[in-house]
Amino acid sequence: MFQEGDDSYLLKLKEATWVPHLFRVSVTQNEYMNEKRQRITVRSEAPVDHAAEAKYMLEEIAKLTGC
């Protein structure tokens, strides 16, 4: 199925597929002819910054515990 030169393609595909990303989305609900629909739009996309995410989670925990 794959040929000799496909190794670089498969490597690039694997790199892109297995990298966690953070998506910011907006959701709007519409009703058309008594049918409810949702429209989901991606506003931004970025690879996950684990240090920034950990800092954000610690700040949120501190707010909840009152520290």
C-alpha positions, -999 to 999 in steps of 0.1 A, spaced: 0 0 0 28 25 9 59 29 -11 95 36 -1 92 74 -1 61 74 21 81 71 53 86 109 55 49 114 49 39 90 76 64 106 101 50 141 94 15 128 98 23 111 131 40 143 144 9 164 136 -16 138 148 -1 130 182 6 165 195 -20 179 220 -35 212 210 -56 238 229 -86 250 210 -107 281 218 -142 277 204 -174 296 204 -208 279 203 -240 295 191 -275 279 191 -300 286 164 -335 275 158 -347 270 122 -381 256 114 -385 242 150 -351 225 147 -324 234 172 -289 236 158 -255 244 172 -227 261 153 -192 255 167 -165 278 154 -128 274 162 -114 308 172 -78 299 178 -55 269 180 -21 264 196 0 235 209 -5 230 246 20 249 268 21 226 298 39 251 321 13 278 314 -16 253 319 -1 241 352 3 277 364 -33 284 355 -46 254 373 -27 262 405 -41 298 404 -76 284 401 -70 259 429 -57 288 451 -89 308 444 -111 279 454 -91 272 486 -87 308 496 -49 306 498 
